[in-house]
Structures are given as C-alpha cells and as structure tokens.
Amino acid sequence: VLQEEYRRTYKFTIEKLKSVLCAYAIHDPEVAIARSNYICGILLLWMTKEEAFYTIVTLLQDGGKFSLRHLYLKSLPLLKERYFQFEQLLSQFCPQVLAG
C-alpha cells in the first residue's frame, strides 16, 4: 500500500515538475531550466505549481534579490565565476587542499 501511494505521489510530482519547467522555458528560453529541476522539485514539495513557478522566476530574475539566472544560462557564466572565486579562496586559506 505504501509503495503504491509513493508511486502515485511521485508521478503527480513529476507531472507538476514538468509543467513548471515547461512554463519557465516559455517565460525565459535562454535559461537551461532543466538544470534547476532539483530546486523546483523541492519547492513543489511545499508549494502549488503556480507558487513554485513564481518562486523560480523570483530566484532567477536579473537584478533581483537572488539573481541566480546566470547560473543556469547555457554557458554557465555565474557558475564559472563562483568556481574561480572558490579556487582563489582555497589557494589563499587552504593551499594544502589544492596541492593534494
């Protein structure tokens, strides 16, 4: 019984996830939105599809409070920048980690 309930819930969540990701892909086609499916999936555990969609819009909006859009562009510019910053911090504060 529990396994059947899980399957129904999981399938329903997958359908909601697809719906939100497709809606965002229409909203902002430059973003490789599939990369943010884990964020969207977590949001859908506690939100409706509409709430999850508008939360994703807010998280990725340029010039907004979070401005995560550049993490999900096809060339990943913000991810590359953060990786560079992380490497610099490691070399400054934990050089043994980079040397190893």
The first five atom37 places (N, CA, C, CB, O) and aatype in JSON, in Angstrom:
{
  "aatype": [19, 10, 5, 6, 6, 18, 1, 1, 16, 18, 11, 13, 16, 9, 6, 11, 10, 11, 15, 19, 10, 4, 0, 18, 0, 9, 8, 3, 14, 6, 19, 0, 9, 0, 1, 15, 2, 18, 9, 4, 7, 9, 10, 10, 10, 17, 12, 16, 11, 6, 6, 0, 13, 18, 16, 9, 19, 16, 10, 10, 5, 3, 7, 7, 11, 13, 15, 10, 1, 8, 10, 18, 10, 11, 15, 10, 14, 10, 10, 11, 6, 1, 18, 13, 5, 13, 6, 5, 10, 10, 15, 5, 13, 4, 14, 5, 19, 10, 0, 7],
  "atom_mask": [
    [1, 1, 1, 1, 1],
    [1, 1, 1, 1, 1],
    [1, 1, 1, 1, 1],
    [1, 1, 1, 1, 1],
    [1, 1, 1, 1, 1],
    [1, 1, 1, 1, 1],
    [1, 1, 1, 1, 1],
    [1, 1, 1, 1, 1],
    [1, 1, 1, 1, 1],
    [1, 1, 1, 1, 1],
    [1, 1, 1, 1, 1],
    [1, 1, 1, 1, 1],
    [1, 1, 1, 1, 1],
    [1, 1, 1, 1, 1],
    [1, 1, 1, 1, 1],
    [1, 1, 1, 1, 1],
    [1, 1, 1, 1, 1],
    [1, 1, 1, 1, 1],
    [1, 1, 1, 1, 1],
    [1, 1, 1, 1, 1],
    [1, 1, 1, 1, 1],
    [1, 1, 1, 1, 1],
    [1, 1, 1, 1, 1],
    [1, 1, 1, 1, 1],
    [1, 1, 1, 1, 1],
    [1, 1, 1, 1, 1],
    [1, 1, 1, 1, 1],
    [1, 1, 1, 1, 1],
    [1, 1, 1, 1, 1],
    [1, 1, 1, 1, 1],
    [1, 1, 1, 1, 1],
    [1, 1, 1, 1, 1],
    [1, 1, 1, 1, 1],
    [1, 1, 1, 1, 1],
    [1, 1, 1, 1, 1],
    [1, 1, 1, 1, 1],
    [1, 1, 1, 1, 1],
    [1, 1, 1, 1, 1],
    [1, 1, 1, 1, 1],
    [1, 1, 1, 1, 1],
    [1, 1, 1, 0, 1],
    [1, 1, 1, 1, 1],
    [1, 1, 1, 1, 1],
    [1, 1, 1, 1, 1],
    [1, 1, 1, 1, 1],
    [1, 1, 1, 1, 1],
    [1, 1, 1, 1, 1],
    [1, 1, 1, 1, 1],
    [1, 1, 1, 1, 1],
    [1, 1, 1, 1, 1],
    [1, 1, 1, 1, 1],
    [1, 1, 1, 1, 1],
    [1, 1, 1, 1, 1],
    [1, 1, 1, 1, 1],
    [1, 1, 1, 1, 1],
    [1, 1, 1, 1, 1],
    [1, 1, 1, 1, 1],
    [1, 1, 1, 1, 1],
    [1, 1, 1, 1, 1],
    [1, 1, 1, 1, 1],
    [1, 1, 1, 1, 1],
    [1, 1, 1, 1, 1],
    [1, 1, 1, 0, 1],
    [1, 1, 1, 0, 1],
    [1, 1, 1, 1, 1],
    [1, 1, 1, 1, 1],
    [1, 1, 1, 1, 1],
    [1, 1, 1, 1, 1],
    [1, 1, 1, 1, 1],
    [1, 1, 1, 1, 1],
    [1, 1, 1, 1, 1],
    [1, 1, 1, 1, 1],
    [1, 1, 1, 1, 1],
    [1, 1, 1, 1, 1],
    [1, 1, 1, 1, 1],
    [1, 1, 1, 1, 1],
    [1, 1, 1, 1, 1],
    [1, 1, 1, 1, 1],
    [1, 1, 1, 1, 1],
    [1, 1, 1, 1, 1],
    [1, 1, 1, 1, 1],
    [1, 1, 1, 1, 1],
    [1, 1, 1, 1, 1],
    [1, 1, 1, 1, 1],
    [1, 1, 1, 1, 1],
    [1, 1, 1, 1, 1],
    [1, 1, 1, 1, 1],
    [1, 1, 1, 1, 1],
    [1, 1, 1, 1, 1],
    [1, 1, 1, 1, 1],
    [1, 1, 1, 1, 1],
    [1, 1, 1, 1, 1],
    [1, 1, 1, 1, 1],
    [1, 1, 1, 1, 1],
    [1, 1, 1, 1, 1],
    [1, 1, 1, 1, 1],
    [1, 1, 1, 1, 1],
    [1, 1, 1, 1, 1],
    [1, 1, 1, 1, 1],
    [1, 1, 1, 0, 1]
  ],
  "atom_positions": [
    [[0.84, -1.2, 0.0], [0.0, 0.0, 0.0], [0.88, 1.26, 0.0], [-0.95, 0.0, 1.22], [0.62, 2.19, -0.75]],
    [[1.9, 1.27, 0.84], [2.79, 2.43, 0.91], [3.51, 2.65, -0.42], [3.8, 2.25, 2.03], [3.67, 3.79, -0.86]],
    [[3.95, 1.57, -1.04], [4.67, 1.7, -2.31], [3.76, 2.26, -3.4], [5.23, 0.33, -2.74], [4.21, 3.08, -4.2]],
    [[2.48, 1.83, -3.43], [1.53, 2.36, -4.4], [1.3, 3.85, -4.18], [0.2, 1.6, -4.32], [1.26, 4.63, -5.13]],
    [[1.15, 4.23, -2.92], [0.94, 5.64, -2.59], [2.14, 6.47, -3.03], [0.7, 5.81, -1.06], [1.98, 7.57, -3.57]],
    [[3.34, 5.95, -2.8], [4.56, 6.65, -3.22], [4.57, 6.83, -4.73], [5.81, 5.87, -2.77], [4.89, 7.92, -5.22]],
    [[4.23, 5.78, -5.47], [4.21, 5.87, -6.93], [3.24, 6.94, -7.41], [3.84, 4.53, -7.55], [3.57, 7.73, -8.29]],
    [[2.05, 6.97, -6.83], [1.06, 7.97, -7.22], [1.55, 9.38, -6.9], [-0.29, 7.71, -6.52], [1.43, 10.29, -7.72]],
    [[2.1, 9.56, -5.74], [2.6, 10.87, -5.33], [3.76, 11.28, -6.21], [3.04, 10.85, -3.86], [3.81, 12.42, -6.68]],
    [[4.7, 10.36, -6.46], [5.87, 10.66, -7.26], [5.48, 11.04, -8.68], [6.83, 9.46, -7.28], [5.99, 12.01, -9.23]],
    [[4.56, 10.27, -9.28], [4.11, 10.55, -10.63], [3.47, 11.93, -10.69], [3.13, 9.47, -11.12], [3.71, 12.71, -11.62]],
    [[2.65, 12.22, -9.72], [1.98, 13.52, -9.69], [3.01, 14.63, -9.58], [0.98, 13.58, -8.51], [2.88, 15.67, -10.23]],
    [[4.02, 14.43, -8.76], [5.06, 15.43, -8.59], [5.85, 15.62, -9.89], [6.0, 15.04, -7.45], [6.21, 16.74, -10.24]],
    [[6.12, 14.54, -10.6], [6.83, 14.62, -11.87], [6.02, 15.41, -12.88], [7.14, 13.22, -12.42], [6.57, 16.22, -13.62]],
    [[4.73, 15.2, -12.92], [3.87, 15.95, -13.83], [3.87, 17.43, -13.48], [2.44, 15.41, -13.8], [3.92, 18.28, -14.36]],
    [[3.81, 17.74, -12.19], [3.86, 19.14, -11.77], [5.21, 19.75, -12.11], [3.59, 19.27, -10.26], [5.29, 20.89, -12.56]],
    [[6.27, 18.98, -11.9], [7.62, 19.45, -12.21], [7.74, 19.78, -13.69], [8.67, 18.38, -11.81], [8.25, 20.84, -14.05]],
    [[7.29, 18.88, -14.55], [7.33, 19.13, -16.0], [6.55, 20.39, -16.35], [6.77, 17.92, -16.77], [6.99, 21.2, -17.16]],
    [[5.4, 20.54, -15.74], [4.55, 21.7, -16.01], [5.25, 23.01, -15.66], [3.25, 21.58, -15.24], [5.23, 23.95, -16.45]],
    [[5.86, 23.06, -14.48], [6.55, 24.28, -14.04], [7.77, 24.55, -14.92], [6.96, 24.16, -12.56], [8.0, 25.68, -15.32]],
    [[8.55, 23.52, -15.21], [9.76, 23.7, -16.02], [9.42, 24.14, -17.45], [10.58, 22.41, -16.05], [10.12, 24.97, -18.03]],
    [[8.35, 23.58, -18.01], [7.93, 23.99, -19.36], [7.45, 25.43, -19.35], [6.81, 23.06, -19.89], [7.75, 26.2, -20.27]],
    [[6.7, 25.8, -18.33], [6.22, 27.19, -18.22], [7.4, 28.15, -18.11], [5.28, 27.35, -17.0], [7.38, 29.21, -18.73]],
    [[8.42, 27.78, -17.34], [9.58, 28.67, -17.21], [10.37, 28.72, -18.52], [10.48, 28.2, -16.06], [10.91, 29.77, -18.87]],
    [[10.45, 27.61, -19.22], [11.17, 27.59, -20.5], [10.52, 28.54, -21.5], [11.21, 26.16, -21.09], [11.21, 29.16, -22.32]],
    [[9.21, 28.67, -21.44], [8.5, 29.62, -22.3], [8.76, 31.04, -21.8], [6.97, 29.32, -22.32], [8.95, 31.96, -22.6]],
    [[8.77, 31.21, -20.5], [9.0, 32.53, -19.89], [10.39, 33.07, -20.2], [8.8, 32.45, -18.37], [10.54, 34.26, -20.48]],
    [[11.42, 32.21, -20.16], [12.8, 32.64, -20.38], [13.56, 31.55, -21.14], [13.51, 32.98, -19.03], [14.23, 30.72, -20.53]],
    [[13.46, 31.57, -22.47], [14.05, 30.49, -23.28], [15.59, 30.41, -23.23], [13.63, 30.65, -24.69], [16.15, 29.38, -23.6]],
    [[16.26, 31.47, -22.79], [17.73, 31.45, -22.75], [18.26, 30.59, -21.61], [18.26, 32.86, -22.61], [19.42, 30.16, -21.64]],
    [[17.44, 30.34, -20.62], [17.87, 29.59, -19.45], [17.69, 28.1, -19.68], [17.08, 30.04, -18.19], [16.65, 27.65, -20.16]],
    [[18.73, 27.34, -19.35], [18.65, 25.87, -19.42], [17.96, 25.41, -18.14], [20.09, 25.21, -19.58], [18.61, 24.93, -17.21]],
    [[16.66, 25.56, -18.11], [15.88, 25.38, -16.88], [15.95, 23.96, -16.34], [14.44, 25.75, -17.13], [15.74, 23.76, -15.14]],
    [[16.23, 22.99, -17.17], [16.31, 21.62, -16.67], [17.36, 21.47, -15.58], [16.61, 20.66, -17.81], [17.27, 20.59, -14.73]],
    [[18.38, 22.35, -15.61], [19.41, 22.3, -14.59], [18.88, 22.68, -13.21], [20.56, 23.22, -14.97], [19.49, 22.33, -12.19]],
    [[17.77, 23.37, -13.17], [17.23, 23.78, -11.87], [16.09, 22.89, -11.42], [16.75, 25.23, -11.92], [15.32, 23.26, -10.53]],
    [[15.97, 21.71, -12.03], [14.84, 20.84, -11.68], [14.87, 20.4, -10.22], [14.84, 19.63, -12.58], [13.81, 20.16, -9.64]],
    [[16.04, 20.28, -9.63], [16.09, 19.88, -8.23], [15.53, 20.98, -7.33], [17.53, 19.53, -7.82], [14.87, 20.68, -6.33]],
    [[15.79, 22.23, -7.65], [15.23, 23.34, -6.87], [13.71, 23.34, -7.01], [15.81, 24.71, -7.33], [12.98, 23.45, -6.03]],
    [[13.26, 23.21, -8.23], [11.83, 23.19, -8.49], [11.16, 22.01, -7.79], [11.56, 23.13, -10.01], [10.08, 22.16, -7.22]],
    [[11.79, 20.86, -7.83], [11.25, 19.68, -7.16], [11.08, 19.89, -5.67], [0.0, 0.0, 0.0], [10.07, 19.49, -5.09]],
    [[12.05, 20.52, -5.05], [11.96, 20.8, -3.61], [10.84, 21.79, -3.34], [13.3, 21.36, -3.08], [10.07, 21.61, -2.39]],
    [[10.73, 22.82, -4.17], [9.65, 23.8, -3.99], [8.28, 23.14, -4.09], [9.77, 24.92, -5.03], [7.36, 23.47, -3.35]],
    [[8.17, 22.19, -5.03], [6.87, 21.54, -5.24], [6.46, 20.63, -4.08], [6.92, 20.72, -6.51], [5.3, 20.23, -3.99]],
    [[7.38, 20.31, -3.21], [7.01, 19.53, -2.03], [6.12, 20.34, -1.09], [8.26, 19.05, -1.28], [5.33, 19.78, -0.34]],
    [[6.26, 21.68, -1.14], [5.51, 22.54, -0.22], [4.65, 23.58, -0.91], [6.45, 23.22, 0.7], [3.9, 24.3, -0.25]],
    [[4.74, 23.68, -2.24], [4.02, 24.74, -2.95], [3.16, 24.18, -4.06], [5.0, 25.76, -3.52], [3.33, 23.04, -4.5]],
    [[2.23, 25.01, -4.52], [1.46, 24.67, -5.71], [2.35, 24.92, -6.93], [0.13, 25.51, -5.8], [3.43, 25.5, -6.81]],
    [[1.89, 24.49, -8.09], [2.66, 24.73, -9.32], [2.86, 26.23, -9.54], [1.94, 24.11, -10.53], [3.95, 26.67, -9.91]],
    [[1.81, 26.99, -9.32], [1.88, 28.42, -9.55], [2.88, 29.09, -8.59], [0.48, 29.06, -9.4], [3.69, 29.92, -9.01]],
    [[2.82, 28.72, -7.33], [3.76, 29.28, -6.36], [5.2, 28.92, -6.7], [3.42, 28.8, -4.95], [6.1, 29.75, -6.61]],
    [[5.4, 27.66, -7.09], [6.75, 27.21, -7.46], [7.25, 27.97, -8.69], [6.76, 25.69, -7.75], [8.41, 28.38, -8.73]],
    [[6.39, 28.17, -9.68], [6.77, 28.92, -10.88], [7.21, 30.33, -10.52], [5.61, 28.96, -11.88], [8.29, 30.77, -10.93]],
    [[6.4, 31.04, -9.76], [6.74, 32.42, -9.42], [7.95, 32.51, -8.48], [5.54, 33.11, -8.77], [8.68, 33.5, -8.49]],
    [[8.17, 31.48, -7.69], [9.37, 31.45, -6.85], [10.61, 31.27, -7.72], [9.28, 30.32, -5.81], [11.62, 31.93, -7.49]],
    [[10.54, 30.39, -8.71], [11.66, 30.2, -9.65], [11.92, 31.5, -10.4], [11.35, 29.03, -10.65], [13.07, 31.9, -10.58]],
    [[10.85, 32.17, -10.85], [11.01, 33.45, -11.55], [11.75, 34.44, -10.65], [9.62, 34.03, -11.96], [12.67, 35.12, -11.09]],
    [[11.34, 34.51, -9.38], [11.98, 35.44, -8.43], [13.44, 35.07, -8.18], [11.21, 35.44, -7.1], [14.3, 35.95, -8.12]],
    [[13.73, 33.79, -8.03], [15.11, 33.36, -7.78], [16.04, 33.66, -8.95], [15.13, 31.86, -7.49], [17.2, 34.03, -8.75]],
    [[15.52, 33.52, -10.17], [16.37, 33.66, -11.34], [16.35, 35.06, -11.95], [15.96, 32.68, -12.38], [17.15, 35.35, -12.84]],
    [[15.48, 35.91, -11.5], [15.31, 37.25, -12.08], [16.58, 38.08, -11.99], [14.17, 37.98, -11.37], [17.16, 38.24, -10.91]],
    [[17.02, 38.62, -13.14], [18.18, 39.51, -13.16], [17.88, 40.77, -12.37], [18.57, 39.88, -14.62], [16.79, 41.33, -12.46]],
    [[18.84, 41.2, -11.58], [18.67, 42.42, -10.81], [17.8, 42.24, -9.58], [0.0, 0.0, 0.0], [17.56, 43.2, -8.85]],
    [[17.34, 41.03, -9.34], [16.52, 40.77, -8.17], [17.38, 40.49, -6.95], [0.0, 0.0, 0.0], [18.6, 40.62, -6.98]],
    [[16.72, 40.11, -5.89], [17.41, 39.85, -4.63], [18.4, 38.68, -4.75], [16.4, 39.56, -3.52], [19.47, 38.69, -4.14]],
    [[18.03, 37.67, -5.54], [18.86, 36.46, -5.63], [19.69, 36.41, -6.91], [17.99, 35.23, -5.54], [20.84, 35.98, -6.88]],
    [[19.13, 36.84, -8.03], [19.84, 36.93, -9.33], [20.62, 35.67, -9.68], [20.78, 38.1, -9.31], [21.81, 35.75, -9.97]],
    [[19.97, 34.53, -9.66], [20.65, 33.27, -9.97], [20.57, 32.88, -11.44], [20.06, 32.16, -9.13], [21.05, 31.81, -11.83]],
    [[19.98, 33.72, -12.26], [19.76, 33.4, -13.67], [21.05, 32.98, -14.37], [19.15, 34.6, -14.39], [21.04, 32.03, -15.15]],
    [[22.15, 33.67, -14.1], [23.41, 33.37, -14.79], [24.03, 32.04, -14.39], [24.4, 34.48, -14.53], [24.98, 31.58, -15.02]],
    [[23.51, 31.42, -13.34], [23.93, 30.05, -13.0], [23.37, 29.06, -14.01], [23.47, 29.68, -11.58], [23.95, 27.99, -14.22]],
    [[22.25, 29.42, -14.63], [21.53, 28.47, -15.48], [21.54, 28.82, -16.95], [20.13, 28.37, -15.02], [20.89, 28.13, -17.74]],
    [[22.25, 29.86, -17.35], [22.4, 30.12, -18.78], [23.25, 29.01, -19.38], [23.05, 31.53, -19.04], [24.02, 28.36, -18.68]],
    [[23.09, 28.79, -20.66], [23.76, 27.65, -21.3], [25.28, 27.66, -21.14], [23.43, 27.64, -22.77], [25.89, 26.6, -21.05]],
    [[25.91, 28.85, -21.1], [27.36, 28.91, -20.94], [27.81, 28.92, -19.47], [27.9, 30.14, -21.64], [29.01, 28.93, -19.19]],
    [[26.87, 28.91, -18.54], [27.13, 28.85, -17.09], [28.08, 29.93, -16.57], [27.7, 27.5, -16.76], [28.99, 29.61, -15.81]],
    [[27.89, 31.2, -16.95], [28.87, 32.22, -16.54], [29.0, 32.41, -15.04], [28.51, 33.52, -17.16], [30.12, 32.57, -14.54]],
    [[27.91, 32.4, -14.31], [28.0, 32.63, -12.86], [28.62, 31.42, -12.16], [26.61, 32.91, -12.28], [29.35, 31.59, -11.18]],
    [[28.34, 30.24, -12.63], [28.94, 29.04, -12.04], [30.45, 29.07, -12.22], [28.35, 27.77, -12.67], [31.2, 28.75, -11.29]],
    [[30.9, 29.46, -13.41], [32.35, 29.57, -13.66], [32.99, 30.62, -12.77], [32.62, 29.9, -15.14], [34.09, 30.43, -12.25]],
    [[32.29, 31.73, -12.59], [32.8, 32.8, -11.72], [32.9, 32.31, -10.27], [31.89, 34.04, -11.8], [33.91, 32.55, -9.6]],
    [[31.85, 31.63, -9.79], [31.87, 31.13, -8.41], [32.95, 30.08, -8.22], [30.5, 30.55, -8.04], [33.58, 30.03, -7.17]],
    [[33.17, 29.23, -9.22], [34.22, 28.22, -9.15], [35.59, 28.89, -9.04], [34.17, 27.29, -10.38], [36.43, 28.47, -8.24]],
    [[35.81, 29.92, -9.85], [37.07, 30.67, -9.8], [37.26, 31.3, -8.41], [37.09, 31.77, -10.89], [38.34, 31.22, -7.84]],
    [[36.2, 31.92, -7.88], [36.28, 32.54, -6.55], [36.6, 31.5, -5.48], [34.96, 33.25, -6.22], [37.41, 31.74, -4.58]],
    [[35.96, 30.34, -5.59], [36.2, 29.27, -4.64], [37.64, 28.79, -4.7], [35.24, 28.11, -4.9], [38.27, 28.57, -3.67]],
    [[38.16, 28.63, -5.9], [39.55, 28.21, -6.08], [40.52, 29.23, -5.46], [39.87, 28.03, -7.57], [41.5, 28.85, -4.83]],
    [[40.22, 30.51, -5.65], [41.07, 31.56, -5.1], [41.05, 31.53, -3.57], [40.62, 32.94, -5.6], [42.09, 31.68, -2.92]],
    [[39.88, 31.33, -3.0], [39.76, 31.24, -1.54], [40.51, 30.02, -1.01], [38.29, 31.18, -1.13], [41.19, 30.1, 0.01]],
    [[40.37, 28.9, -1.72], [41.1, 27.7, -1.31], [42.61, 27.93, -1.34], [40.74, 26.51, -2.2], [43.32, 27.57, -0.41]],
    [[43.09, 28.53, -2.41], [44.54, 28.75, -2.51], [45.04, 29.71, -1.43], [44.9, 29.29, -3.89], [46.17, 29.6, -0.97]],
    [[44.2, 30.65, -1.04], [44.6, 31.62, -0.02], [44.53, 31.03, 1.39], [43.72, 32.85, -0.1], [45.44, 31.24, 2.19]],
    [[43.45, 30.31, 1.69], [43.23, 29.86, 3.08], [43.5, 28.37, 3.31], [41.81, 30.15, 3.48], [43.73, 27.96, 4.44]],
    [[43.49, 27.57, 2.27], [43.74, 26.12, 2.41], [44.6, 25.61, 1.26], [42.4, 25.33, 2.46], [44.15, 24.76, 0.49]],
    [[45.8, 26.11, 1.1], [46.63, 25.71, -0.05], [46.93, 24.2, -0.07], [47.94, 26.48, -0.03], [47.14, 23.62, -1.14]],
    [[46.93, 23.58, 1.1], [47.18, 22.14, 1.16], [46.08, 21.33, 0.45], [47.3, 21.68, 2.62], [46.34, 20.24, -0.05]],
    [[44.88, 21.86, 0.41], [43.78, 21.17, -0.28], [44.04, 21.16, -1.78], [42.42, 21.86, 0.04], [43.86, 20.14, -2.44]],
    [[44.45, 22.29, -2.32], [44.74, 22.37, -3.76], [45.99, 21.58, -4.12], [44.92, 23.82, -4.19], [46.06, 21.0, -5.21]],
    [[46.96, 21.54, -3.25], [48.21, 20.82, -3.52], [48.0, 19.3, -3.54], [49.27, 21.19, -2.48], [48.7, 18.58, -4.25]],
    [[47.02, 18.84, -2.74], [46.81, 17.4, -2.57], [46.22, 16.76, -3.74], [0.0, 0.0, 0.0], [45.99, 15.55, -3.73]]
  ]
}
